[in-house]
Amino acid sequence: MNYLRESLSFDQARMVVESANDGKDLHMKGIVIQGGIRNANQRVYPVNEIGRAVTTLNDQISGGYSVLGEVDHPEGLNINLDRVSHMITEMWMDGPNGYGKLKILPTPMGALVKTMLESGVKLGVSSRGSGNVKEDGSGEVSEFEIITVDVVAQPSAPGAYPTPIYEHIMNTKGGYKALLTSKEVQGNKQAQKYIAESLLNIIDRLQ
């Protein structure tokens, strides 16, 4: 399974920012994952794959499971509570795309997002999940699972979505193991030097 992360700008997501009737809660809603097209990361998510993933996550939400999201691009699929800014309250399909509604929470990061939105800053979204990507050049994704949706900054220009080096390492043979090992050898300078050289070799092969 590959670690998959896909970003959409405020405009691409057709994002709508709205306040609740009481004026206290702020929500963002719009497209969180596009289906049936080749995206900026050269991946194609079949509509049926997105539909199944959206239904699964929405069933979890309806069943009382809290799906939390963070600010920016966290490392890996785990949720870091100190970075949480919102929770997903609903997901649904409309045409080929998966939509979501995000409730901004009164956390430190949530307060930051709320202030930026109320000041007119256009923030985008980034889905975070896992799946298999065909290596035949088609980029087609299968067994797709959405873990959460994060709030991200608007890129400086359309199409400015370089796939992060971290994601490449996560998806490279031996890359994930190397990252885990690097955390286990903190304090051991000789081991850290060896890990650093190994990761640099992986990065060189990606270029």
N, CA and C atoms as a LAMMPS dump frame, in Angstrom:
ITEM: TIMESTEP
0
ITEM: NUMBER OF ATOMS
621
ITEM: BOX BOUNDS ff ff ff
-5.0000000000000000e+02 5.0000000000000000e+02
-5.0000000000000000e+02 5.0000000000000000e+02
-5.0000000000000000e+02 5.0000000000000000e+02
ITEM: ATOMS id mol type element x y z
1 1 1 N 0.843 -1.199 0
2 1 2 C 0 0 0
3 1 3 C 0.879 1.249 0
4 2 1 N 0.485 2.24 -0.777
5 2 2 C 1.216 3.5 -0.843
6 2 3 C 0.55 4.564 0.016
7 3 1 N 1.374 5.461 0.517
8 3 2 C 0.898 6.643 1.234
9 3 3 C 0.501 7.671 0.181
10 4 1 N -0.758 8.093 0.162
11 4 2 C -1.258 8.975 -0.885
12 4 3 C -1.762 10.288 -0.303
13 5 1 N -1.329 11.371 -0.908
14 5 2 C -1.736 12.702 -0.445
15 5 3 C -2.027 13.55 -1.673
16 6 1 N -3.223 14.127 -1.729
17 6 2 C -3.634 14.907 -2.898
18 6 3 C -4.161 16.266 -2.454
19 7 1 N -3.614 17.339 -3.036
20 7 2 C -3.997 18.695 -2.643
21 7 3 C -4.886 19.365 -3.678
22 8 1 N -5.79 20.2 -3.172
23 8 2 C -6.653 21.025 -4.016
24 8 3 C -6.648 22.444 -3.46
25 9 1 N -6.536 23.415 -4.347
26 9 2 C -6.584 24.803 -3.908
27 9 3 C -8.015 25.172 -3.506
28 10 1 N -8.166 26.327 -2.907
29 10 2 C -9.48 26.832 -2.498
30 10 3 C -10.435 26.838 -3.688
31 11 1 N -9.955 27.32 -4.83
32 11 2 C -10.803 27.418 -6.017
33 11 3 C -11.062 26.058 -6.649
34 12 1 N -10.041 25.199 -6.703
35 12 2 C -10.231 23.868 -7.266
36 12 3 C -11.248 23.065 -6.461
37 13 1 N -11.222 23.261 -5.153
38 13 2 C -12.136 22.534 -4.268
39 13 3 C -13.528 23.161 -4.247
40 14 1 N -13.669 24.285 -4.947
41 14 2 C -14.952 25.019 -4.926
42 14 3 C -15.395 25.221 -3.481
43 15 1 N -14.429 25.651 -2.682
44 15 2 C -14.631 25.726 -1.24
45 15 3 C -15.614 26.832 -0.853
46 16 1 N -16.473 26.514 0.08
47 16 2 C -17.428 27.465 0.644
48 16 3 C -17.157 27.554 2.137
49 17 1 N -17.035 28.773 2.638
50 17 2 C -16.834 28.982 4.069
51 17 3 C -18.118 29.572 4.629
52 18 1 N -18.659 28.955 5.669
53 18 2 C -19.928 29.418 6.217
54 18 3 C -19.936 29.313 7.731
55 19 1 N -20.698 30.199 8.359
56 19 2 C -20.856 30.188 9.812
57 19 3 C -22.152 29.497 10.181
58 20 1 N -22.151 28.875 11.357
59 20 2 C -23.373 28.246 11.854
60 20 3 C -24.354 29.331 12.284
61 21 1 N -25.597 28.932 12.536
62 21 2 C -26.629 29.898 12.916
63 21 3 C -26.278 30.683 14.172
64 22 1 N -25.552 30.028 15.091
65 22 2 C -25.193 30.716 16.328
66 22 3 C -23.994 31.64 16.152
67 23 1 N -23.379 31.61 14.977
68 23 2 C -22.256 32.487 14.7
69 23 3 C -20.951 32.05 15.328
70 24 1 N -20.957 30.95 16.074
71 24 2 C -19.756 30.504 16.776
72 24 3 C -18.926 29.535 15.938
73 25 1 N -19.604 28.6 15.288
74 25 2 C -18.893 27.575 14.532
75 25 3 C -18.68 28.009 13.084
76 26 1 N -17.513 27.652 12.572
77 26 2 C -17.174 27.965 11.193
78 26 3 C -16.935 26.659 10.452
79 27 1 N -17.434 26.574 9.222
80 27 2 C -17.296 25.359 8.434
81 27 3 C -16.689 25.659 7.068
82 28 1 N -15.983 24.678 6.538
83 28 2 C -15.521 24.696 5.156
84 28 3 C -16.139 23.483 4.474
85 29 1 N -16.628 23.652 3.277
86 29 2 C -17.137 22.486 2.548
87 29 3 C -16.834 22.633 1.067
88 30 1 N -16.567 21.487 0.448
89 30 2 C -16.234 21.49 -0.965
90 30 3 C -15.646 20.158 -1.373
91 31 1 N -15.04 20.106 -2.557
92 31 2 C -14.434 18.877 -3.063
93 31 3 C -13.167 18.564 -2.259
94 32 1 N -13.031 17.329 -1.84
95 32 2 C -11.816 16.934 -1.118
96 32 3 C -10.998 15.905 -1.892
97 33 1 N -11.598 15.261 -2.877
98 33 2 C -10.865 14.315 -3.72
99 33 3 C -11.559 14.225 -5.085
100 34 1 N -10.788 14.351 -6.158
101 34 2 C -11.344 14.342 -7.509
102 34 3 C -11.24 12.943 -8.117
103 35 1 N -12.292 12.557 -8.814
104 35 2 C -12.322 11.242 -9.43
105 35 3 C -12.336 11.287 -10.946
106 36 1 N -11.782 10.23 -11.557
107 36 2 C -11.883 10.068 -12.992
108 36 3 C -10.975 10.933 -13.836
109 37 1 N -10.052 11.69 -13.218
110 37 2 C -9.131 12.523 -13.989
111 37 3 C -7.706 12.306 -13.48
112 38 1 N -6.734 12.599 -14.324
113 38 2 C -5.338 12.522 -13.902
114 38 3 C -5.014 13.802 -13.138
115 39 1 N -4.608 13.665 -11.882
116 39 2 C -4.378 14.858 -11.068
117 39 3 C -2.935 15.343 -11.169
118 40 1 N -2.593 16.347 -10.341
119 40 2 C -1.269 16.958 -10.401
120 40 3 C -0.161 15.983 -10.034
121 41 1 N -0.484 14.936 -9.275
122 41 2 C 0.504 13.921 -8.912
123 41 3 C 0.519 12.759 -9.905
124 42 1 N -0.159 12.956 -11.057
125 42 2 C -0.202 11.947 -12.127
126 42 3 C -0.879 10.651 -11.688
127 43 1 N -1.835 10.779 -10.761
128 43 2 C -2.601 9.621 -10.313
129 43 3 C -4.056 9.772 -10.753
130 44 1 N -4.706 8.64 -10.988
131 44 2 C -6.106 8.625 -11.404
132 44 3 C -6.895 7.798 -10.39
133 45 1 N -7.893 8.422 -9.793
134 45 2 C -8.75 7.738 -8.835
135 45 3 C -10.077 7.401 -9.509
136 46 1 N -10.328 6.12 -9.824
137 46 2 C -11.609 5.753 -10.424
138 46 3 C -12.757 6.199 -9.526
139 47 1 N -13.856 6.607 -10.144
140 47 2 C -14.993 7.123 -9.383
141 47 3 C -15.522 6.092 -8.391
142 48 1 N -15.539 4.813 -8.797
143 48 2 C -16.049 3.783 -7.886
144 48 3 C -15.152 3.621 -6.662
145 49 1 N -13.831 3.848 -6.829
146 49 2 C -12.905 3.769 -5.705
147 49 3 C -13.168 4.91 -4.715
148 50 1 N -13.364 6.11 -5.256
149 50 2 C -13.647 7.258 -4.397
150 50 3 C -14.989 7.08 -3.7
151 51 1 N -15.988 6.603 -4.451
152 51 2 C -17.317 6.4 -3.873
153 51 3 C -17.29 5.439 -2.704
154 52 1 N -16.55 4.347 -2.863
155 52 2 C -16.457 3.364 -1.779
156 52 3 C -15.735 3.951 -0.567
157 53 1 N -14.625 4.68 -0.81
158 53 2 C -13.85 5.27 0.282
159 53 3 C -14.661 6.333 1.022
160 54 1 N -15.4 7.146 0.268
161 54 2 C -16.232 8.192 0.873
162 54 3 C -17.334 7.568 1.727
163 55 1 N -17.973 6.522 1.205
164 55 2 C -19.043 5.847 1.956
165 55 3 C -18.509 5.252 3.248
166 56 1 N -17.349 4.617 3.17
167 56 2 C -16.743 4.006 4.355
168 56 3 C -16.47 5.047 5.434
169 57 1 N -15.862 6.168 5.042
170 57 2 C -15.534 7.203 6.019
171 57 3 C -16.793 7.862 6.568
172 58 1 N -17.786 8.087 5.7
173 58 2 C -19.024 8.711 6.165
174 58 3 C -19.779 7.786 7.117
175 59 1 N -19.696 6.481 6.884
176 59 2 C -20.321 5.517 7.802
177 59 3 C -19.659 5.583 9.173
178 60 1 N -18.348 5.769 9.192
179 60 2 C -17.64 5.909 10.462
180 60 3 C -18.099 7.161 11.2
181 61 1 N -18.244 8.261 10.448
182 61 2 C -18.697 9.517 11.047
183 61 3 C -20.109 9.361 11.592
184 62 1 N -20.996 8.754 10.8
185 62 2 C -22.388 8.549 11.224
186 62 3 C -22.462 7.642 12.444
187 63 1 N -21.478 6.739 12.58
188 63 2 C -21.456 5.818 13.711
189 63 3 C -20.853 6.413 14.966
190 64 1 N -20.488 7.693 14.92
191 64 2 C -19.978 8.36 16.108
192 64 3 C -18.462 8.477 16.172
193 65 1 N -17.761 8.029 15.118
194 65 2 C -16.302 8.108 15.11
195 65 3 C -15.88 9.526 14.719
196 66 1 N -14.969 10.118 15.499
197 66 2 C -14.488 11.474 15.215
198 66 3 C -13.319 11.415 14.239
199 67 1 N -13.521 11.968 13.056
200 67 2 C -12.463 12.024 12.044
201 67 3 C -11.838 13.411 12.102
202 68 1 N -10.642 13.488 12.657
203 68 2 C -9.963 14.763 12.869
204 68 3 C -8.973 15.042 11.749
205 69 1 N -8.752 16.328 11.473
206 69 2 C -7.794 16.739 10.457
207 69 3 C -6.835 17.768 11.011
208 70 1 N -5.725 17.964 10.32
209 70 2 C -4.665 18.849 10.789
210 70 3 C -4.402 20.002 9.835
211 71 1 N -3.511 20.884 10.266
212 71 2 C -3.031 21.985 9.429
213 71 3 C -1.753 21.532 8.737
214 72 1 N -1.626 21.869 7.457
215 72 2 C -0.456 21.532 6.652
216 72 3 C -0.358 20.038 6.38
217 73 1 N 0.845 19.59 5.995
218 73 2 C 1.049 18.206 5.575
219 73 3 C 1.794 17.431 6.656
220 74 1 N 1.097 16.729 7.519
221 74 2 C 1.792 15.932 8.54
222 74 3 C 2.48 14.727 7.914
223 75 1 N 3.4 14.145 8.651
224 75 2 C 4.121 12.969 8.169
225 75 3 C 3.343 11.711 8.532
226 76 1 N 3.081 10.891 7.552
227 76 2 C 2.415 9.627 7.815
228 76 3 C 0.902 9.752 7.919
229 77 1 N 0.274 8.657 8.331
230 77 2 C -1.188 8.595 8.372
231 77 3 C -1.76 8.822 9.769
232 78 1 N -0.891 8.907 10.772
233 78 2 C -1.393 9.106 12.132
234 78 3 C -1.85 10.542 12.34
235 79 1 N -2.761 10.739 13.304
236 79 2 C -3.275 12.063 13.634
237 79 3 C -2.519 12.599 14.839
238 80 1 N -1.932 13.789 14.698
239 80 2 C -1.207 14.442 15.786
240 80 3 C -2.147 15.43 16.475
241 81 1 N -2.538 15.136 17.699
242 81 2 C -3.558 15.927 18.38
243 81 3 C -3.158 17.394 18.552
244 82 1 N -1.856 17.664 18.691
245 82 2 C -1.429 19.056 18.859
246 82 3 C -1.52 19.857 17.567
247 83 1 N -1.791 19.175 16.442
248 83 2 C -1.902 19.858 15.153
249 83 3 C -3.342 19.891 14.627
250 84 1 N -4.271 19.325 15.377
251 84 2 C -5.667 19.229 14.913
252 84 3 C -6.31 20.61 14.826
253 85 1 N -6.987 20.865 13.726
254 85 2 C -7.672 22.15 13.53
255 85 3 C -9.159 21.998 13.251
256 86 1 N -9.586 20.786 12.868
257 86 2 C -10.977 20.611 12.465
258 86 3 C -11.381 19.144 12.541
259 87 1 N -12.655 18.913 12.39
260 87 2 C -13.168 17.549 12.269
261 87 3 C -14.082 17.477 11.064
262 88 1 N -14.084 16.319 10.417
263 88 2 C -14.962 16.117 9.262
264 88 3 C -16.323 15.682 9.786
265 89 1 N -17.354 16.423 9.448
266 89 2 C -18.691 16.115 9.946
267 89 3 C -19.55 15.366 8.937
268 90 1 N -19.142 15.402 7.666
269 90 2 C -19.955 14.74 6.635
270 90 3 C -19.143 14.584 5.357
271 91 1 N -19.37 13.481 4.644
272 91 2 C -18.782 13.296 3.323
273 91 3 C -19.84 12.729 2.384
274 92 1 N -19.753 13.092 1.112
275 92 2 C -20.731 12.615 0.142
276 92 3 C -20.144 12.704 -1.267
277 93 1 N -20.799 12.021 -2.195
278 93 2 C -20.408 12.062 -3.605
279 93 3 C -21.313 13.007 -4.37
280 94 1 N -20.739 13.737 -5.317
281 94 2 C -21.507 14.573 -6.232
282 94 3 C -20.802 14.462 -7.576
283 95 1 N -21.419 13.734 -8.512
284 95 2 C -20.748 13.458 -9.771
285 95 3 C -19.543 12.562 -9.511
286 96 1 N -18.396 12.851 -10.112
287 96 2 C -17.221 11.994 -9.938
288 96 3 C -16.395 12.323 -8.693
289 97 1 N -16.774 13.371 -7.985
290 97 2 C -15.94 13.865 -6.899
291 97 3 C -16.477 13.567 -5.504
292 98 1 N -15.541 13.445 -4.561
293 98 2 C -15.903 13.276 -3.163
294 98 3 C -15.889 14.622 -2.47
295 99 1 N -16.964 14.94 -1.765
296 99 2 C -17.087 16.212 -1.049
297 99 3 C -17.017 15.977 0.454
298 100 1 N -16.615 17.024 1.175
299 100 2 C -16.58 16.924 2.619
300 100 3 C -16.937 18.244 3.274
301 101 1 N -17.423 18.16 4.519
302 101 2 C -17.716 19.346 5.314
303 101 3 C -16.838 19.297 6.557
304 102 1 N -16.059 20.352 6.778
305 102 2 C -15.121 20.421 7.88
306 102 3 C -15.581 21.448 8.905
307 103 1 N -15.64 21.055 10.16
308 103 2 C -15.988 21.976 11.243
309 103 3 C -14.7 22.427 11.921
310 104 1 N -14.434 23.734 11.904
311 104 2 C -13.231 24.277 12.521
312 104 3 C -13.394 24.218 14.044
313 105 1 N -12.409 23.635 14.709
314 105 2 C -12.485 23.431 16.153
315 105 3 C -11.773 24.555 16.92
316 106 1 N -12.168 24.777 18.188
317 106 2 C -11.526 25.828 18.998
318 106 3 C -10.202 25.377 19.609
319 107 1 N -9.35 24.793 18.794
320 107 2 C -8.006 24.399 19.21
321 107 3 C -7.045 25.507 18.784
322 108 1 N -5.791 25.495 19.243
323 108 2 C -4.853 26.529 18.784
324 108 3 C -4.738 26.585 17.266
325 109 1 N -4.649 25.417 16.617
326 109 2 C -4.558 25.396 15.161
327 109 3 C -5.883 25.768 14.51
328 110 1 N -6.986 25.365 15.144
329 110 2 C -8.299 25.73 14.631
330 110 3 C -8.512 27.233 14.685
331 111 1 N -8.047 27.858 15.779
332 111 2 C -8.168 29.313 15.922
333 111 3 C -7.367 30.02 14.834
334 112 1 N -6.212 29.444 14.498
335 112 2 C -5.392 30.014 13.431
336 112 3 C -6.125 29.943 12.098
337 113 1 N -6.698 28.774 11.792
338 113 2 C -7.444 28.6 10.545
339 113 3 C -8.641 29.549 10.493
340 114 1 N -9.364 29.648 11.602
341 114 2 C -10.556 30.517 11.653
342 114 3 C -10.179 31.967 11.406
343 115 1 N -9.114 32.426 12.049
344 115 2 C -8.669 33.812 11.872
345 115 3 C -8.295 34.084 10.422
346 116 1 N -7.607 33.132 9.803
347 116 2 C -7.19 33.314 8.412
348 116 3 C -8.395 33.343 7.477
349 117 1 N -9.337 32.431 7.692
350 117 2 C -10.526 32.392 6.843
351 117 3 C -11.35 33.668 6.99
352 118 1 N -11.532 34.114 8.224
353 118 2 C -12.322 35.321 8.468
354 118 3 C -11.624 36.574 7.943
355 119 1 N -10.301 36.458 7.715
356 119 2 C -9.535 37.581 7.162
357 119 3 C -9.462 37.524 5.639
358 120 1 N -10.111 36.516 5.066
359 120 2 C -10.168 36.416 3.614
360 120 3 C -9.095 35.558 2.979
361 121 1 N -8.317 34.832 3.8
362 121 2 C -7.287 33.956 3.249
363 121 3 C -7.943 32.727 2.624
364 122 1 N -7.515 32.375 1.418
365 122 2 C -8.052 31.199 0.744
366 122 3 C -7.195 29.976 1.076
367 123 1 N -7.757 29.072 1.837
368 123 2 C -7.049 27.855 2.223
369 123 3 C -7.567 26.669 1.418
370 124 1 N -6.674 25.789 1.051
371 124 2 C -7.057 24.602 0.299
372 124 3 C -7.189 23.398 1.205
373 125 1 N -7.38 22.255 0.607
374 125 2 C -7.51 21.006 1.364
375 125 3 C -6.609 19.938 0.759
376 126 1 N -6.287 18.946 1.577
377 126 2 C -5.433 17.851 1.107
378 126 3 C -5.937 16.552 1.712
379 127 1 N -6.348 15.622 0.869
380 127 2 C -6.785 14.323 1.362
381 127 3 C -5.56 13.5 1.728
382 128 1 N -5.714 12.66 2.741
383 128 2 C -4.613 11.801 3.185
384 128 3 C -5.139 10.384 3.288
385 129 1 N -4.472 9.45 2.617
386 129 2 C -4.968 8.086 2.635
387 129 3 C -3.946 7.093 2.137
388 130 1 N -4.43 5.913 1.77
389 130 2 C -3.55 4.853 1.286
390 130 3 C -4.227 4.12 0.135
391 131 1 N -3.435 3.413 -0.644
392 131 2 C -3.966 2.668 -1.769
393 131 3 C -2.832 2.107 -2.609
394 132 1 N -3.18 1.35 -3.612
395 132 2 C -2.197 0.794 -4.539
396 132 3 C -2.235 1.583 -5.843
397 133 1 N -1.065 1.856 -6.39
398 133 2 C -0.962 2.589 -7.651
399 133 3 C -0.339 1.678 -8.698
400 134 1 N -1.031 1.505 -9.831
401 134 2 C -0.51 0.661 -10.907
402 134 3 C 0.799 1.231 -11.432
403 135 1 N 1.734 0.361 -11.718
404 135 2 C 3.044 0.774 -12.214
405 135 3 C 3.161 0.645 -13.728
406 136 1 N 2.019 0.624 -14.401
407 136 2 C 2.029 0.494 -15.857
408 136 3 C 1.976 1.847 -16.569
409 137 1 N 2.117 2.925 -15.779
410 137 2 C 2.081 4.263 -16.362
411 137 3 C 0.716 4.911 -16.327
412 138 1 N -0.315 4.124 -16.009
413 138 2 C -1.67 4.679 -15.98
414 138 3 C -1.902 5.514 -14.728
415 139 1 N -1.183 5.195 -13.649
416 139 2 C -1.362 5.923 -12.394
417 139 3 C -2.665 5.601 -11.695
418 140 1 N -3.349 4.543 -12.134
419 140 2 C -4.658 4.221 -11.555
420 140 3 C -4.516 3.686 -10.127
421 141 1 N -5.368 4.199 -9.254
422 141 2 C -5.332 3.838 -7.836
423 141 3 C -6.416 2.807 -7.526
424 142 1 N -6.058 1.794 -6.743
425 142 2 C -7.031 0.797 -6.299
426 142 3 C -6.917 0.625 -4.784
427 143 1 N -7.921 -0.025 -4.207
428 143 2 C -7.977 -0.254 -2.762
429 143 3 C -7.745 1.047 -1.991
430 144 1 N -8.362 2.113 -2.471
431 144 2 C -8.175 3.442 -1.887
432 144 3 C -8.941 3.583 -0.572
433 145 1 N -8.276 4.167 0.404
434 145 2 C -8.891 4.443 1.702
435 145 3 C -8.536 5.862 2.125
436 146 1 N -9.546 6.659 2.452
437 146 2 C -9.322 8.011 2.95
438 146 3 C -9.181 7.946 4.463
439 147 1 N -8.083 8.492 4.975
440 147 2 C -7.882 8.544 6.415
441 147 3 C -8.439 9.838 6.982
442 148 1 N -8.135 10.952 6.335
443 148 2 C -8.654 12.244 6.771
444 148 3 C -8.433 13.273 5.671
445 149 1 N -8.851 14.507 5.951
446 149 2 C -8.642 15.635 5.043
447 149 3 C -8.016 16.758 5.864
448 150 1 N -6.897 17.302 5.403
449 150 2 C -6.196 18.368 6.106
450 150 3 C -6.435 19.715 5.428
451 151 1 N -6.194 20.791 6.174
452 151 2 C -6.286 22.143 5.635
453 151 3 C -4.876 22.606 5.288
454 152 1 N -4.693 23.106 4.068
455 152 2 C -3.359 23.497 3.604
456 152 3 C -3.377 24.891 2.986
457 153 1 N -2.198 25.47 2.874
458 153 2 C -2.061 26.803 2.289
459 153 3 C -2.279 26.749 0.786
460 154 1 N -2.737 27.839 0.239
461 154 2 C -2.932 27.96 -1.201
462 154 3 C -1.58 27.979 -1.89
463 155 1 N -1.341 27.158 -2.912
464 155 2 C -0.059 27.207 -3.626
465 155 3 C 0.085 28.526 -4.369
466 156 1 N 1.318 28.869 -4.687
467 156 2 C 1.585 30.16 -5.308
468 156 3 C 1.108 30.245 -6.753
469 157 1 N 0.977 29.112 -7.41
470 157 2 C 0.545 29.126 -8.814
471 157 3 C -0.223 27.857 -9.117
472 158 1 N -1.168 27.908 -10.082
473 158 2 C -1.918 26.701 -10.457
474 158 3 C -0.971 25.588 -10.874
475 159 1 N -1.224 24.405 -10.42
476 159 2 C -0.393 23.274 -10.783
477 159 3 C 0.885 23.157 -9.965
478 160 1 N 1.049 24.05 -8.971
479 160 2 C 2.272 24.024 -8.166
480 160 3 C 2.137 23.018 -7.036
481 161 1 N 2.089 21.749 -7.39
482 161 2 C 1.904 20.688 -6.413
483 161 3 C 2.992 19.636 -6.557
484 162 1 N 4.249 19.982 -6.281
485 162 2 C 5.286 18.952 -6.362
486 162 3 C 5.048 17.885 -5.32
487 163 1 N 5.176 16.608 -5.701
488 163 2 C 5.002 15.527 -4.742
489 163 3 C 6.132 15.606 -3.73
490 164 1 N 5.827 15.672 -2.429
491 164 2 C 6.872 15.83 -1.419
492 164 3 C 7.858 14.668 -1.438
493 165 1 N 9.119 14.99 -1.139
494 165 2 C 10.152 13.968 -1.031
495 165 3 C 9.743 12.929 0
496 166 1 N 9.109 13.392 1.1
497 166 2 C 8.693 12.462 2.154
498 166 3 C 7.784 11.374 1.592
499 167 1 N 6.843 11.769 0.746
500 167 2 C 5.916 10.793 0.181
501 167 3 C 6.664 9.8 -0.694
502 168 1 N 7.636 10.285 -1.47
503 168 2 C 8.426 9.387 -2.304
504 168 3 C 9.169 8.364 -1.45
505 169 1 N 9.762 8.851 -0.349
506 169 2 C 10.509 7.947 0.523
507 169 3 C 9.581 6.904 1.115
508 170 1 N 8.387 7.34 1.554
509 170 2 C 7.42 6.421 2.155
510 170 3 C 7.043 5.31 1.179
511 171 1 N 7.012 5.641 -0.114
512 171 2 C 6.556 4.688 -1.118
513 171 3 C 7.697 3.924 -1.783
514 172 1 N 8.931 4.248 -1.411
515 172 2 C 10.088 3.57 -1.989
516 172 3 C 10.444 2.344 -1.163
517 173 1 N 10.853 1.282 -1.838
518 173 2 C 11.23 0.06 -1.137
519 173 3 C 12.319 0.363 -0.114
520 174 1 N 12.057 0.038 1.138
521 174 2 C 13.017 0.263 2.207
522 174 3 C 12.937 1.647 2.816
523 175 1 N 12.197 2.549 2.185
524 175 2 C 12.123 3.922 2.673
525 175 3 C 11.429 4.046 4.012
526 176 1 N 10.274 3.392 4.134
527 176 2 C 9.503 3.489 5.381
528 176 3 C 10.287 2.878 6.536
529 177 1 N 10.934 1.734 6.265
530 177 2 C 11.731 1.075 7.3
531 177 3 C 12.884 1.97 7.735
532 178 1 N 13.49 2.668 6.78
533 178 2 C 14.603 3.563 7.099
534 178 3 C 14.155 4.703 7.991
535 179 1 N 12.957 5.237 7.707
536 179 2 C 12.447 6.331 8.53
537 179 3 C 12.167 5.863 9.961
538 180 1 N 11.584 4.682 10.097
539 180 2 C 11.311 4.149 11.432
540 180 3 C 12.614 3.907 12.19
541 181 1 N 13.591 3.345 11.487
542 181 2 C 14.881 3.063 12.116
543 181 3 C 15.553 4.342 12.578
544 182 1 N 15.427 5.408 11.802
545 182 2 C 16.068 6.672 12.161
546 182 3 C 15.541 7.206 13.485
547 183 1 N 14.271 6.936 13.782
548 183 2 C 13.693 7.382 15.042
549 183 3 C 14.196 6.532 16.214
550 184 1 N 14.508 5.283 15.919
551 184 2 C 14.933 4.367 16.976
552 184 3 C 16.387 4.578 17.39
553 185 1 N 17.175 5.229 16.542
554 185 2 C 18.609 5.37 16.839
555 185 3 C 18.973 6.798 17.238
556 186 1 N 18.005 7.571 17.69
557 186 2 C 18.302 8.923 18.136
558 186 3 C 19.329 8.873 19.278
559 187 1 N 20.358 9.689 19.17
560 187 2 C 21.401 9.694 20.183
561 187 3 C 22.628 8.906 19.766
562 188 1 N 22.475 8.042 18.781
563 188 2 C 23.598 7.246 18.284
564 188 3 C 24.091 7.911 16.994
565 189 1 N 25.149 8.717 17.106
566 189 2 C 25.609 9.515 15.97
567 189 3 C 26.067 8.659 14.794
568 190 1 N 26.748 7.535 15.093
569 190 2 C 27.236 6.68 14.015
570 190 3 C 26.075 6.057 13.245
571 191 1 N 25.061 5.595 13.986
572 191 2 C 23.891 4.999 13.342
573 191 3 C 23.108 6.053 12.564
574 192 1 N 23.01 7.262 13.124
575 192 2 C 22.282 8.328 12.448
576 192 3 C 22.979 8.711 11.138
577 193 1 N 24.332 8.701 11.147
578 193 2 C 25.077 9.021 9.935
579 193 3 C 24.794 7.984 8.851
580 194 1 N 24.756 6.705 9.253
581 194 2 C 24.478 5.637 8.297
582 194 3 C 23.074 5.782 7.707
583 195 1 N 22.089 6.072 8.566
584 195 2 C 20.707 6.255 8.1
585 195 3 C 20.617 7.442 7.15
586 196 1 N 21.288 8.54 7.509
587 196 2 C 21.246 9.741 6.67
588 196 3 C 21.795 9.439 5.275
589 197 1 N 22.909 8.699 5.211
590 197 2 C 23.495 8.346 3.923
591 197 3 C 22.56 7.446 3.123
592 198 1 N 21.865 6.534 3.816
593 198 2 C 20.918 5.635 3.145
594 198 3 C 19.754 6.42 2.552
595 199 1 N 19.231 7.38 3.317
596 199 2 C 18.104 8.187 2.832
597 199 3 C 18.529 9.059 1.654
598 200 1 N 19.749 9.587 1.721
599 200 2 C 20.24 10.404 0.607
600 200 3 C 20.364 9.573 -0.663
601 201 1 N 20.756 8.319 -0.521
602 201 2 C 20.832 7.418 -1.672
603 201 3 C 19.457 7.179 -2.27
604 202 1 N 18.45 7.032 -1.399
605 202 2 C 17.076 6.847 -1.867
606 202 3 C 16.609 8.078 -2.626
607 203 1 N 16.901 9.256 -2.069
608 203 2 C 16.483 10.503 -2.712
609 203 3 C 17.165 10.659 -4.066
610 204 1 N 18.467 10.301 -4.13
611 204 2 C 19.195 10.405 -5.402
612 204 3 C 18.545 9.54 -6.479
613 205 1 N 18.04 8.371 -6.087
614 205 2 C 17.404 7.474 -7.063
615 205 3 C 16.067 8.015 -7.546
616 206 1 N 15.474 8.959 -6.782
617 206 2 C 14.177 9.524 -7.16
618 206 3 C 14.325 10.646 -8.165
619 207 1 N 15.495 11.224 -8.261
620 207 2 C 15.685 12.378 -9.124
621 207 3 C 15.863 11.977 -10.582
